[in-house]
């Protein structure tokens, strides 16, 4: 019990909250950027644009089948060999965005395919261009249909930020490792408290997903 009391001192808790702040910051930026890029890639993949869709589909398939930790390694250790040396936070955001964009592209493409093609024909018959029909009629419905899957992917992204501890991103797990690295007796208390923190953040996002799903149903 004494180990738990000492481990949860205000100094340690504040240090963990700082790490949680970095986790949330990196996750938020990655979620927004990957949703935008993933949506564009998903639409391009669906639209079957000559040559471009083939290239996008090929790249998405490659990225989806690579381990995220390998992409993190490449952005931080590989890019400097190509003349670009990103900061740790930027490297983590870049890696997460690349990986999640590919995952979301396939989710959104599948969502668009799930919409009855008759709606596209109806929109075109009413004078809309293909792009207008896709943007105003098909895409919003696809997003509604895929909200639970998209949010589930975002929850995975939040948890995947812990992989960036390998490049010493000062996120939640990294700060916990620093604390129990100074006192091995704090290992269990640290894993318990960061589990609770991850759960709270992910659970809030899950509840928000359920609310949006009901609201937009």
Secondary structure as UniProt FT lines:
FT   HELIX           2..7
FT   HELIX           10..47
FT   TURN            50..51
FT   HELIX           52..64
FT   HELIX           68..73
FT   HELIX           74..78
FT   HELIX           79..82
FT   HELIX           88..113
FT   HELIX           117..125
FT   TURN            126..127
FT   HELIX           130..133
FT   HELIX           134..138
FT   HELIX           139..160
FT   HELIX           161..167
FT   HELIX           172..182
FT   HELIX           184..186
FT   HELIX           187..216
//
